[in-house]
Amino acid sequence: MGHCSKTIAKTLPISRRAVDFIIKRFEELVTTEDHPGRERKTNATSTRIVNVVRDMVRGNPKGSMRKFVKKLGIRHNSARRLVCRGAGIVTLSMPKGAPSHCIHEEKLDPEVQDGPPTVRHRDIVSSDEKLFTSLPTFSHQIGRGSNALLDS
């Protein structure tokens, strides 16, 4: 003979709702364990998948990321995380839009390594009074009522 859920909840320090949930689960599964699939899902960066990706890249280093993703059944971001940020996997063709730290310098040509010089500022012309940019259209002083910069 069993007791009702109200008396079980009173005798044990748990709520009546928890008692009802445990009884329902026991009736469905005939055990008090969780339903299958309730545990944490497997990680895409597990050692097994890392080794599989490493072997695939060694076999075809110019293979596309999409082909690797289709064969493994993992998300594109997970595969990119494996190749770019860790696991020591280096491909010859990096994913589109990969950050620059993913590209390994020994794989690049010397011309590509140097690249074009980065231009952050316009050429600055110096004078005795002030420094102005060489292009007067970028000057913040234009349009303030005095066109002294354009006249000189």
N, C-alpha and C positions, 0 to 999 in steps of 0.2 A: 504494500500500500504506500502511496506517495502522499506528500503534503502539497497543499496549494502554494503558489508562488509567493503569496503574501506572508505566510508563516515562515517560509524559507528565508525570505528577505529580512524578516524580523530577527530570526535566530542568527543569521550570518550578517556581518557588517557590510552588506552590499545592497544596492538598490533593487527594487522589484523589476525594473526594466532589464537590468543585467541578468537577473534570474530567468526571466522570460526568454531572453536571447540565448542563454546557455541551454535551456530546455529545448528550444526550437532547433538549435544546432545539433543537439544529441539525437533528436528524433530524425533529422535528415541524414546524418552521417553515421549514426550509432557509435560515435566517439566524441570526445570533447576537443579534438584537434580542429585547427582552422580549415576552411575550405581550400582546395588546391588553387594555386595562383595568387594567394594573398600575401606571399612573401615578397621581398624586394626583388625587382627584376634584375636579370644579369647585366653586368656592366659591359659596355661595348669595348672598353679598354682593358679587358681581362687578358691574362697572359696567353691564353689560347688564341684569341683573335689577333693579338700583337704578333705572335709568331706566324700566324697564317698570312697576315699582311706583309710581314717582313719577307717571307718566302715568295709571295706573289711579286713584290717589288724587285727582289733579286732575280727572279725569272724574267721579268719584263720591266726594266726600270723606266721605260718610256710609256708604259701603259697609262691609260687615263684613270682618273679617280672614279669616274662614274662606273667603269667596268668593275673596279674593285668593290664598289659599294653594292652593285647588283649581285655579284657572286657571293658576297658575305651576308647580305641582307641586313646591313646596318645603315644608320643615317649618314648623310653626307658630312654633317658637322663632326660626327664621331671619327670618321675616316680622316678628315682633315686635321683633327686634333692629334690623331696618331702620327700622321706624317709630318706636320708642321712643328708641333710643340714638344714632342717627346718620343719615346720608344726608340730613338736612334735610327729611325728609318729615313733614308734620303732617296728621293726620286729625282730623275733628270728633268722631268717636266712637272713644274709645280702647279697646284690648282689655280684656277683663274681668280684673281684678286687676293692672292696669298700675301701676307705681310712680308716686308722686305727681310725680316730676320730669318725667314724660312729658307731663303735662297743661300746656299752655301758657296762661299767665294771660290773654292777650288773647282767648282763646276762651271764657273763663268769664264768668258774670254777676258783678256786683259783690257780690251777696249770697253767692254760692258761694265767691268768692275769700277773703272774710274767714272764713267758716265759723264753727262754734261754737268758743268758747274752749276750749283744751285744759286739762283738769283733771288735773294730775299728783299733787297732794297734796290732802288734805282741808283744810278751813278750820282754821286753827290759832288757838286761843284762848290769849292770853298772860296770864300772871299774874306776880306778883312772884317767885314761887319757881321754877317750871318751866313749860315749854311742853308742852301736851297737845293731842291731837286733840280735836275737838268730839264725836266719837263714842267713848264709853269702850270699846266692844267692840274697837276697833282698837288699844287701848293695849297695849304689851308688858308693862306692869307688872301687869296683872290676872292673878291666878292665882299670884302669887309668895308667897302666904301672908298678905299684908296687904291689906285692902280699903280702905286709906286714901283711895285715889283716888275710890272710889265714895261714900264717906261725906261727903267734902267738897264 
